Amino acid sequence: MNPALNQFKKEIINFYLVSIINIVFAALAIAFGICYLITAVLGLPLDLGIPEFRMFTGAVAMICFGLGLSWFFSTIRVFEGIGTIKDILCASGEPITEEGITCLIVRMLAHYRDNRKTIGTMILVSTIGGCFFFVLGIATSLQALSLSPSGITFTLDNFLVIPAMFLILGIALASLLSSYYFSKFAKVWDRRLHEIEESECALKKTLGLDEA
């Protein structure tokens, strides 16, 4: 396989898969944000019964819900363009020609340029969301503790909170890893755009088109 095509295909497929993971975890983030917001407002049995703790959990859950929405819609916007390019690359049939590879790379450059701010938002939201979900996961772990004058005890209700805690911490980890990958992807394509812009400037100077 053409090395350039192989590298390009690998980048697109990896970005596509990470985008799918982001969509799934963003939906989970929205669901958990709503769940913990309701828990904090109504004072359901999952909390520690401390008003200040309920207010803190509610505030964090509300932020997570908002970040989840932003994370979801930002990812969907970028995912659609990436999906189209990925489908062309992975379609069975005749091998892609050099001209076809060039067209797809140009198409990806245009898609990235149009969505550079959105991808920047995805990086920011993923990072902040990861931090807040980490805090929410720690808060959930505290809900697994029953404090009494005799010490700390565990009940069946406490143990039922543990799966939710691991899932929330998983969302936090996925969010932070996505932020890292999106940042890495953005640096590569920013460099490519910069190289193209430099080439355009050099060509304009050669043709004297920059003289005004």
C-alpha positions as CSV (number, residue, x, y, z in Angstrom):
1,M,0.0,0.0,0.0
2,N,1.1,3.6,-0.7
3,P,2.8,4.8,2.5
4,A,1.1,8.2,2.2
5,L,-2.3,6.5,1.8
6,N,-1.5,4.1,4.7
7,Q,-0.6,7.0,7.0
8,F,-3.6,9.1,6.0
9,K,-6.0,6.2,6.3
10,K,-4.7,5.3,9.8
11,E,-5.1,8.9,11.0
12,I,-8.7,9.2,9.6
13,I,-9.8,5.8,11.1
14,N,-8.3,6.6,14.5
15,F,-9.9,10.0,14.5
16,Y,-13.2,8.4,13.5
17,L,-13.0,5.7,16.2
18,V,-12.1,8.3,18.9
19,S,-15.1,10.5,17.7
20,I,-17.5,7.5,18.1
21,I,-16.1,6.9,21.6
22,N,-16.6,10.6,22.4
23,I,-20.2,10.5,21.2
24,V,-21.0,7.5,23.4
25,F,-19.3,9.0,26.5
26,A,-20.8,12.4,25.9
27,A,-24.3,10.8,25.9
28,L,-23.4,9.0,29.1
29,A,-22.1,12.3,30.5
30,I,-25.5,13.9,29.8
31,A,-27.3,11.0,31.3
32,F,-25.2,11.0,34.5
33,G,-25.4,14.8,34.7
34,I,-29.2,14.6,34.7
35,C,-29.2,11.7,37.1
36,Y,-27.0,13.3,39.7
37,L,-28.7,16.6,39.3
38,I,-32.1,15.0,40.2
39,T,-30.4,13.1,43.0
40,A,-29.0,16.4,44.5
41,V,-32.3,18.3,44.1
42,L,-34.6,15.6,45.5
43,G,-32.2,14.3,48.1
44,L,-32.5,10.7,47.0
45,P,-30.8,7.9,49.1
46,L,-27.6,8.1,47.0
47,D,-26.4,11.2,48.9
48,L,-24.9,11.6,52.3
49,G,-27.7,13.7,53.7
50,I,-25.5,16.7,54.1
51,P,-27.1,19.8,52.4
52,E,-23.7,21.4,51.5
53,F,-22.6,18.1,49.9
54,R,-25.9,17.9,47.9
55,M,-25.4,21.5,46.7
56,F,-21.8,20.7,45.7
57,T,-22.8,17.5,43.8
58,G,-25.7,19.3,42.1
59,A,-23.5,22.1,40.9
60,V,-20.9,19.7,39.6
61,A,-23.6,17.6,37.9
62,M,-25.1,20.7,36.2
63,I,-21.7,21.6,34.8
64,C,-21.1,18.0,33.6
65,F,-24.5,18.1,31.9
66,G,-23.7,21.3,30.1
67,L,-20.2,20.1,29.1
68,G,-21.7,16.8,28.0
69,L,-24.1,18.6,25.6
70,S,-21.3,20.8,24.2
71,W,-19.1,17.8,23.9
72,F,-21.8,15.8,22.1
73,F,-22.8,18.4,19.5
74,S,-19.2,19.5,18.8
75,T,-18.2,15.9,18.1
76,I,-21.2,15.2,15.9
77,R,-20.4,18.2,13.8
78,V,-16.8,17.0,13.1
79,F,-17.7,13.3,13.0
80,E,-20.0,13.7,10.0
81,G,-17.2,15.1,7.7
82,I,-14.7,12.5,9.0
83,G,-17.1,9.7,8.4
84,T,-17.6,10.6,4.8
85,I,-13.9,10.6,4.1
86,K,-13.4,7.4,6.0
87,D,-16.2,5.7,4.0
88,I,-14.4,6.6,0.7
89,L,-11.0,5.4,2.0
90,C,-12.4,2.1,3.3
91,A,-14.8,1.4,0.3
92,S,-14.1,-1.8,-1.5
93,G,-13.4,-1.7,-5.2
94,E,-10.6,-0.3,-7.3
95,P,-7.5,1.1,-5.5
96,I,-7.5,4.8,-4.9
97,T,-5.3,6.7,-7.4
98,E,-2.7,9.3,-6.5
99,E,-5.1,12.0,-7.6
100,G,-7.8,10.5,-5.4
101,I,-5.5,10.5,-2.4
102,T,-4.6,14.1,-3.0
103,C,-8.3,15.1,-3.4
104,L,-9.1,13.4,-0.1
105,I,-6.2,15.0,1.7
106,V,-7.3,18.4,0.4
107,R,-10.8,17.6,1.4
108,M,-9.6,16.8,4.9
109,L,-7.5,20.0,5.1
110,A,-10.6,22.0,4.1
111,H,-12.8,20.1,6.7
112,Y,-10.1,20.7,9.4
113,R,-9.7,24.4,8.5
114,D,-13.5,24.9,8.7
115,N,-13.8,23.1,12.0
116,R,-10.5,24.1,13.6
117,K,-12.3,26.2,16.3
118,T,-14.8,23.4,16.9
119,I,-12.0,20.9,17.4
120,G,-10.4,23.4,19.8
121,T,-13.7,23.5,21.7
122,M,-13.7,19.7,21.8
123,I,-10.2,19.7,23.3
124,L,-11.2,22.3,25.9
125,V,-14.5,20.6,26.7
126,S,-12.9,17.2,26.9
127,T,-10.3,18.5,29.3
128,I,-12.6,20.4,31.6
129,G,-15.2,17.6,31.4
130,G,-12.6,15.0,32.4
131,C,-11.7,17.1,35.4
132,F,-15.3,17.7,36.5
133,F,-16.3,14.0,36.0
134,F,-13.2,13.0,38.0
135,V,-14.6,15.2,40.9
136,L,-18.0,13.7,40.4
137,G,-16.5,10.2,40.6
138,I,-14.8,11.1,43.8
139,A,-18.0,12.5,45.2
140,T,-19.7,9.2,44.2
141,S,-17.1,7.2,46.0
142,L,-17.9,9.2,49.2
143,Q,-21.6,8.2,48.8
144,A,-20.5,4.6,49.3
145,L,-19.5,5.4,52.9
146,S,-22.0,5.4,55.7
147,L,-20.7,7.5,58.6
148,S,-22.0,6.7,62.1
149,P,-20.7,7.3,65.7
150,S,-19.3,3.7,65.6
151,G,-17.3,4.3,62.4
152,I,-17.6,3.7,58.7
153,T,-20.0,0.9,57.6
154,F,-21.0,-0.5,54.2
155,T,-24.5,-1.7,53.2
156,L,-26.0,-3.1,50.0
157,D,-27.0,0.4,48.9
158,N,-23.4,1.6,49.4
159,F,-22.1,-1.2,47.2
160,L,-24.6,-0.4,44.4
161,V,-23.0,3.0,44.1
162,I,-19.6,1.5,43.2
163,P,-20.4,0.5,39.6
164,A,-21.6,4.1,39.0
165,M,-18.4,5.4,40.4
166,F,-16.2,3.3,38.1
167,L,-18.3,4.3,35.1
168,I,-18.1,8.0,35.9
169,L,-14.3,7.7,36.4
170,G,-14.2,5.8,33.1
171,I,-16.0,8.8,31.4
172,A,-13.4,11.1,33.0
173,L,-10.5,9.0,31.7
174,A,-12.0,8.7,28.2
175,S,-12.5,12.5,28.2
176,L,-8.9,13.2,29.1
177,L,-7.5,10.7,26.6
178,S,-9.7,12.1,23.9
179,S,-8.4,15.6,24.7
180,Y,-4.9,14.3,24.3
181,Y,-5.6,12.6,21.0
182,F,-7.5,15.5,19.6
183,S,-4.6,17.8,20.6
184,K,-2.1,15.5,18.9
185,F,-4.3,15.4,15.7
186,A,-4.7,19.1,15.7
187,K,-1.0,19.7,15.9
188,V,-0.3,17.5,12.9
189,W,-2.9,19.2,10.7
190,D,-2.0,22.7,12.0
191,R,1.5,22.0,10.8
192,R,0.3,20.8,7.4
193,L,-1.9,23.9,7.0
194,H,1.1,26.1,8.0
195,E,3.3,24.4,5.4
196,I,0.6,24.9,2.7
197,E,0.3,28.6,3.7
198,E,4.0,29.0,3.5
199,S,4.0,27.4,0.0
200,E,1.3,29.7,-1.1
201,C,3.2,32.8,0.2
202,A,6.4,31.6,-1.6
203,L,4.4,31.1,-4.9
204,K,2.9,34.5,-4.6
205,K,6.3,36.1,-4.1
206,T,7.6,34.1,-7.1
207,L,4.8,35.4,-9.3
208,G,4.9,38.8,-7.8
209,L,1.2,38.6,-6.7
210,D,2.0,40.0,-3.2
211,E,3.1,43.3,-4.5
212,A,0.5,46.0,-3.9
